[in-house]
Amino acid sequence: MALARWLGLAALLGSTATAAAAPFTYVDFIALPTPQRASYVAGAYDQFVTIYAPPAPEGSGFQAFVQHIAGCVSGRGIDAVAMQTGLMAFAITRPDLQEGPVPILLMEYLIAECGLPGG
């Protein structure tokens, strides 16, 4: 499975606005206090694993990707605070992603942290 396919999927997810607001950019995100950054990341992650995954067809590559990431996050005990801390450390290495929406950065971070399914 090509990385480009997963990144395209992440781009699609990151471009989707929630009912409440458009996704934050990294600059907006780092301006938040730590508890609010953790809440934002938790919401973005929950949206990914609970809202986008269930409509995916059983056995689809997208569903496998979501299950892989969710299993990794759960198995490693990565909570919202650790996720936002890891995301910020990752963002330092990826200035090219800092101008885009945080959900894209989050997916890139989780791929770097967990790898791709079957990889």
PyMOL commands that place a pseudoatom at each C-alpha (Angstrom):
pseudoatom trace, name=CA, resn=MET, resi=1, chain=A, elem=C, hetatm=0, pos=[0.000, 0.000, 0.000]
pseudoatom trace, name=CA, resn=ALA, resi=2, chain=A, elem=C, hetatm=0, pos=[1.483, 3.262, -1.068]
pseudoatom trace, name=CA, resn=LEU, resi=3, chain=A, elem=C, hetatm=0, pos=[2.151, 6.035, 1.381]
pseudoatom trace, name=CA, resn=ALA, resi=4, chain=A, elem=C, hetatm=0, pos=[0.701, 8.505, -1.123]
pseudoatom trace, name=CA, resn=ARG, resi=5, chain=A, elem=C, hetatm=0, pos=[-2.664, 6.727, -0.887]
pseudoatom trace, name=CA, resn=TRP, resi=6, chain=A, elem=C, hetatm=0, pos=[-2.765, 7.157, 2.893]
pseudoatom trace, name=CA, resn=LEU, resi=7, chain=A, elem=C, hetatm=0, pos=[-1.574, 10.726, 2.702]
pseudoatom trace, name=CA, resn=GLY, resi=8, chain=A, elem=C, hetatm=0, pos=[-4.296, 11.502, 0.173]
pseudoatom trace, name=CA, resn=LEU, resi=9, chain=A, elem=C, hetatm=0, pos=[-6.786, 10.066, 2.617]
pseudoatom trace, name=CA, resn=ALA, resi=10, chain=A, elem=C, hetatm=0, pos=[-5.347, 12.187, 5.398]
pseudoatom trace, name=CA, resn=ALA, resi=11, chain=A, elem=C, hetatm=0, pos=[-5.654, 15.254, 3.164]
pseudoatom trace, name=CA, resn=LEU, resi=12, chain=A, elem=C, hetatm=0, pos=[-9.302, 14.455, 2.566]
pseudoatom trace, name=CA, resn=LEU, resi=13, chain=A, elem=C, hetatm=0, pos=[-9.958, 14.094, 6.275]
pseudoatom trace, name=CA, resn=GLY, resi=14, chain=A, elem=C, hetatm=0, pos=[-8.069, 17.248, 7.146]
pseudoatom trace, name=CA, resn=SER, resi=15, chain=A, elem=C, hetatm=0, pos=[-9.992, 19.290, 4.624]
pseudoatom trace, name=CA, resn=THR, resi=16, chain=A, elem=C, hetatm=0, pos=[-13.331, 18.335, 6.136]
pseudoatom trace, name=CA, resn=ALA, resi=17, chain=A, elem=C, hetatm=0, pos=[-14.578, 20.953, 8.573]
pseudoatom trace, name=CA, resn=THR, resi=18, chain=A, elem=C, hetatm=0, pos=[-16.521, 19.976, 11.661]
pseudoatom trace, name=CA, resn=ALA, resi=19, chain=A, elem=C, hetatm=0, pos=[-19.923, 21.433, 12.380]
pseudoatom trace, name=CA, resn=ALA, resi=20, chain=A, elem=C, hetatm=0, pos=[-18.355, 23.726, 14.980]
pseudoatom trace, name=CA, resn=ALA, resi=21, chain=A, elem=C, hetatm=0, pos=[-15.400, 25.174, 13.087]
pseudoatom trace, name=CA, resn=ALA, resi=22, chain=A, elem=C, hetatm=0, pos=[-12.761, 24.697, 10.449]
pseudoatom trace, name=CA, resn=PRO, resi=23, chain=A, elem=C, hetatm=0, pos=[-9.615, 22.854, 11.529]
pseudoatom trace, name=CA, resn=PHE, resi=24, chain=A, elem=C, hetatm=0, pos=[-6.945, 24.920, 13.254]
pseudoatom trace, name=CA, resn=THR, resi=25, chain=A, elem=C, hetatm=0, pos=[-3.621, 25.619, 11.621]
pseudoatom trace, name=CA, resn=TYR, resi=26, chain=A, elem=C, hetatm=0, pos=[-0.506, 24.737, 13.598]
pseudoatom trace, name=CA, resn=VAL, resi=27, chain=A, elem=C, hetatm=0, pos=[0.021, 28.394, 14.537]
pseudoatom trace, name=CA, resn=ASP, resi=28, chain=A, elem=C, hetatm=0, pos=[-3.510, 28.547, 15.983]
pseudoatom trace, name=CA, resn=PHE, resi=29, chain=A, elem=C, hetatm=0, pos=[-2.952, 25.215, 17.713]
pseudoatom trace, name=CA, resn=ILE, resi=30, chain=A, elem=C, hetatm=0, pos=[0.294, 26.108, 19.496]
pseudoatom trace, name=CA, resn=ALA, resi=31, chain=A, elem=C, hetatm=0, pos=[-1.277, 29.342, 20.750]
pseudoatom trace, name=CA, resn=LEU, resi=32, chain=A, elem=C, hetatm=0, pos=[-3.730, 27.300, 22.831]
pseudoatom trace, name=CA, resn=PRO, resi=33, chain=A, elem=C, hetatm=0, pos=[-3.009, 26.344, 26.450]
pseudoatom trace, name=CA, resn=THR, resi=34, chain=A, elem=C, hetatm=0, pos=[-1.879, 22.722, 26.880]
pseudoatom trace, name=CA, resn=PRO, resi=35, chain=A, elem=C, hetatm=0, pos=[-5.251, 21.382, 28.123]
pseudoatom trace, name=CA, resn=GLN, resi=36, chain=A, elem=C, hetatm=0, pos=[-7.049, 22.875, 25.121]
pseudoatom trace, name=CA, resn=ARG, resi=37, chain=A, elem=C, hetatm=0, pos=[-4.429, 21.528, 22.701]
pseudoatom trace, name=CA, resn=ALA, resi=38, chain=A, elem=C, hetatm=0, pos=[-4.919, 18.079, 24.217]
pseudoatom trace, name=CA, resn=SER, resi=39, chain=A, elem=C, hetatm=0, pos=[-8.701, 18.417, 23.880]
pseudoatom trace, name=CA, resn=TYR, resi=40, chain=A, elem=C, hetatm=0, pos=[-8.398, 19.545, 20.263]
pseudoatom trace, name=CA, resn=VAL, resi=41, chain=A, elem=C, hetatm=0, pos=[-6.129, 16.615, 19.381]
pseudoatom trace, name=CA, resn=ALA, resi=42, chain=A, elem=C, hetatm=0, pos=[-8.431, 14.193, 21.204]
pseudoatom trace, name=CA, resn=GLY, resi=43, chain=A, elem=C, hetatm=0, pos=[-11.389, 15.518, 19.222]
pseudoatom trace, name=CA, resn=ALA, resi=44, chain=A, elem=C, hetatm=0, pos=[-9.550, 15.280, 15.906]
pseudoatom trace, name=CA, resn=TYR, resi=45, chain=A, elem=C, hetatm=0, pos=[-8.413, 11.728, 16.701]
pseudoatom trace, name=CA, resn=ASP, resi=46, chain=A, elem=C, hetatm=0, pos=[-11.891, 10.663, 17.873]
pseudoatom trace, name=CA, resn=GLN, resi=47, chain=A, elem=C, hetatm=0, pos=[-13.423, 12.104, 14.729]
pseudoatom trace, name=CA, resn=PHE, resi=48, chain=A, elem=C, hetatm=0, pos=[-10.989, 10.072, 12.674]
pseudoatom trace, name=CA, resn=VAL, resi=49, chain=A, elem=C, hetatm=0, pos=[-11.607, 6.751, 14.427]
pseudoatom trace, name=CA, resn=THR, resi=50, chain=A, elem=C, hetatm=0, pos=[-15.322, 7.044, 15.223]
pseudoatom trace, name=CA, resn=ILE, resi=51, chain=A, elem=C, hetatm=0, pos=[-16.914, 9.232, 12.574]
pseudoatom trace, name=CA, resn=TYR, resi=52, chain=A, elem=C, hetatm=0, pos=[-14.919, 8.497, 9.433]
pseudoatom trace, name=CA, resn=ALA, resi=53, chain=A, elem=C, hetatm=0, pos=[-14.079, 4.829, 10.015]
pseudoatom trace, name=CA, resn=PRO, resi=54, chain=A, elem=C, hetatm=0, pos=[-17.503, 3.216, 10.527]
pseudoatom trace, name=CA, resn=PRO, resi=55, chain=A, elem=C, hetatm=0, pos=[-18.881, 4.198, 7.097]
pseudoatom trace, name=CA, resn=ALA, resi=56, chain=A, elem=C, hetatm=0, pos=[-15.818, 2.641, 5.431]
pseudoatom trace, name=CA, resn=PRO, resi=57, chain=A, elem=C, hetatm=0, pos=[-16.671, -0.670, 3.798]
pseudoatom trace, name=CA, resn=GLU, resi=58, chain=A, elem=C, hetatm=0, pos=[-15.742, -3.739, 5.832]
pseudoatom trace, name=CA, resn=GLY, resi=59, chain=A, elem=C, hetatm=0, pos=[-12.305, -4.938, 4.808]
pseudoatom trace, name=CA, resn=SER, resi=60, chain=A, elem=C, hetatm=0, pos=[-11.441, -1.714, 2.989]
pseudoatom trace, name=CA, resn=GLY, resi=61, chain=A, elem=C, hetatm=0, pos=[-7.954, -0.289, 3.060]
pseudoatom trace, name=CA, resn=PHE, resi=62, chain=A, elem=C, hetatm=0, pos=[-9.247, 2.749, 4.922]
pseudoatom trace, name=CA, resn=GLN, resi=63, chain=A, elem=C, hetatm=0, pos=[-10.817, 0.629, 7.623]
pseudoatom trace, name=CA, resn=ALA, resi=64, chain=A, elem=C, hetatm=0, pos=[-7.591, -1.367, 7.975]
pseudoatom trace, name=CA, resn=PHE, resi=65, chain=A, elem=C, hetatm=0, pos=[-5.647, 1.896, 8.267]
pseudoatom trace, name=CA, resn=VAL, resi=66, chain=A, elem=C, hetatm=0, pos=[-7.960, 3.252, 10.982]
pseudoatom trace, name=CA, resn=GLN, resi=67, chain=A, elem=C, hetatm=0, pos=[-7.848, -0.033, 12.905]
pseudoatom trace, name=CA, resn=HIS, resi=68, chain=A, elem=C, hetatm=0, pos=[-4.058, -0.102, 12.658]
pseudoatom trace, name=CA, resn=ILE, resi=69, chain=A, elem=C, hetatm=0, pos=[-3.687, 3.450, 13.973]
pseudoatom trace, name=CA, resn=ALA, resi=70, chain=A, elem=C, hetatm=0, pos=[-6.281, 2.925, 16.729]
pseudoatom trace, name=CA, resn=GLY, resi=71, chain=A, elem=C, hetatm=0, pos=[-4.585, -0.311, 17.806]
pseudoatom trace, name=CA, resn=CYS, resi=72, chain=A, elem=C, hetatm=0, pos=[-1.202, 1.390, 17.903]
pseudoatom trace, name=CA, resn=VAL, resi=73, chain=A, elem=C, hetatm=0, pos=[-2.468, 4.358, 19.918]
pseudoatom trace, name=CA, resn=SER, resi=74, chain=A, elem=C, hetatm=0, pos=[-4.295, 2.088, 22.346]
pseudoatom trace, name=CA, resn=GLY, resi=75, chain=A, elem=C, hetatm=0, pos=[-1.489, -0.449, 22.588]
pseudoatom trace, name=CA, resn=ARG, resi=76, chain=A, elem=C, hetatm=0, pos=[1.116, 2.204, 23.311]
pseudoatom trace, name=CA, resn=GLY, resi=77, chain=A, elem=C, hetatm=0, pos=[-1.135, 4.001, 25.778]
pseudoatom trace, name=CA, resn=ILE, resi=78, chain=A, elem=C, hetatm=0, pos=[-0.881, 7.292, 23.898]
pseudoatom trace, name=CA, resn=ASP, resi=79, chain=A, elem=C, hetatm=0, pos=[-3.353, 9.607, 25.608]
pseudoatom trace, name=CA, resn=ALA, resi=80, chain=A, elem=C, hetatm=0, pos=[-4.403, 13.068, 24.446]
pseudoatom trace, name=CA, resn=VAL, resi=81, chain=A, elem=C, hetatm=0, pos=[-1.636, 14.867, 26.348]
pseudoatom trace, name=CA, resn=ALA, resi=82, chain=A, elem=C, hetatm=0, pos=[1.058, 12.548, 24.982]
pseudoatom trace, name=CA, resn=MET, resi=83, chain=A, elem=C, hetatm=0, pos=[-0.454, 12.838, 21.498]
pseudoatom trace, name=CA, resn=GLN, resi=84, chain=A, elem=C, hetatm=0, pos=[-0.356, 16.646, 21.492]
pseudoatom trace, name=CA, resn=THR, resi=85, chain=A, elem=C, hetatm=0, pos=[3.192, 16.618, 22.897]
pseudoatom trace, name=CA, resn=GLY, resi=86, chain=A, elem=C, hetatm=0, pos=[4.322, 14.139, 20.240]
pseudoatom trace, name=CA, resn=LEU, resi=87, chain=A, elem=C, hetatm=0, pos=[2.521, 16.112, 17.555]
pseudoatom trace, name=CA, resn=MET, resi=88, chain=A, elem=C, hetatm=0, pos=[4.340, 19.303, 18.527]
pseudoatom trace, name=CA, resn=ALA, resi=89, chain=A, elem=C, hetatm=0, pos=[7.735, 17.564, 18.564]
pseudoatom trace, name=CA, resn=PHE, resi=90, chain=A, elem=C, hetatm=0, pos=[6.955, 16.040, 15.157]
pseudoatom trace, name=CA, resn=ALA, resi=91, chain=A, elem=C, hetatm=0, pos=[5.843, 19.410, 13.762]
pseudoatom trace, name=CA, resn=ILE, resi=92, chain=A, elem=C, hetatm=0, pos=[9.260, 20.891, 14.487]
pseudoatom trace, name=CA, resn=THR, resi=93, chain=A, elem=C, hetatm=0, pos=[10.713, 18.404, 12.001]
pseudoatom trace, name=CA, resn=ARG, resi=94, chain=A, elem=C, hetatm=0, pos=[8.022, 19.114, 9.393]
pseudoatom trace, name=CA, resn=PRO, resi=95, chain=A, elem=C, hetatm=0, pos=[7.728, 22.869, 8.810]
pseudoatom trace, name=CA, resn=ASP, resi=96, chain=A, elem=C, hetatm=0, pos=[6.101, 22.054, 5.450]
pseudoatom trace, name=CA, resn=LEU, resi=97, chain=A, elem=C, hetatm=0, pos=[3.046, 20.803, 7.349]
pseudoatom trace, name=CA, resn=GLN, resi=98, chain=A, elem=C, hetatm=0, pos=[2.782, 23.666, 9.827]
pseudoatom trace, name=CA, resn=GLU, resi=99, chain=A, elem=C, hetatm=0, pos=[0.733, 25.878, 7.500]
pseudoatom trace, name=CA, resn=GLY, resi=100, chain=A, elem=C, hetatm=0, pos=[-1.919, 23.246, 6.889]
pseudoatom trace, name=CA, resn=PRO, resi=101, chain=A, elem=C, hetatm=0, pos=[-4.694, 22.016, 9.152]
pseudoatom trace, name=CA, resn=VAL, resi=102, chain=A, elem=C, hetatm=0, pos=[-3.715, 20.223, 12.362]
pseudoatom trace, name=CA, resn=PRO, resi=103, chain=A, elem=C, hetatm=0, pos=[-5.675, 17.045, 11.424]
pseudoatom trace, name=CA, resn=ILE, resi=104, chain=A, elem=C, hetatm=0, pos=[-3.262, 16.525, 8.491]
pseudoatom trace, name=CA, resn=LEU, resi=105, chain=A, elem=C, hetatm=0, pos=[-0.312, 17.030, 10.802]
pseudoatom trace, name=CA, resn=LEU, resi=106, chain=A, elem=C, hetatm=0, pos=[-1.902, 14.599, 13.269]
pseudoatom trace, name=CA, resn=MET, resi=107, chain=A, elem=C, hetatm=0, pos=[-2.280, 11.892, 10.613]
pseudoatom trace, name=CA, resn=GLU, resi=108, chain=A, elem=C, hetatm=0, pos=[1.322, 12.400, 9.477]
pseudoatom trace, name=CA, resn=TYR, resi=109, chain=A, elem=C, hetatm=0, pos=[2.500, 12.174, 13.094]
pseudoatom trace, name=CA, resn=LEU, resi=110, chain=A, elem=C, hetatm=0, pos=[0.488, 8.999, 13.722]
pseudoatom trace, name=CA, resn=ILE, resi=111, chain=A, elem=C, hetatm=0, pos=[1.836, 7.399, 10.536]
pseudoatom trace, name=CA, resn=ALA, resi=112, chain=A, elem=C, hetatm=0, pos=[5.368, 8.276, 11.635]
pseudoatom trace, name=CA, resn=GLU, resi=113, chain=A, elem=C, hetatm=0, pos=[4.676, 6.910, 15.109]
pseudoatom trace, name=CA, resn=CYS, resi=114, chain=A, elem=C, hetatm=0, pos=[2.741, 3.771, 14.146]
pseudoatom trace, name=CA, resn=GLY, resi=115, chain=A, elem=C, hetatm=0, pos=[3.714, 3.043, 10.559]
pseudoatom trace, name=CA, resn=LEU, resi=116, chain=A, elem=C, hetatm=0, pos=[1.291, 1.876, 7.901]
pseudoatom trace, name=CA, resn=PRO, resi=117, chain=A, elem=C, hetatm=0, pos=[-0.705, -1.358, 8.071]
pseudoatom trace, name=CA, resn=GLY, resi=118, chain=A, elem=C, hetatm=0, pos=[1.369, -4.295, 6.933]
pseudoatom trace, name=CA, resn=GLY, resi=119, chain=A, elem=C, hetatm=0, pos=[4.502, -2.168, 7.006]
for i in range(1, 119): cmd.bond("trace and resi %d" % i, "trace and resi %d" % (i + 1))
show_as sticks, trace
zoom trace
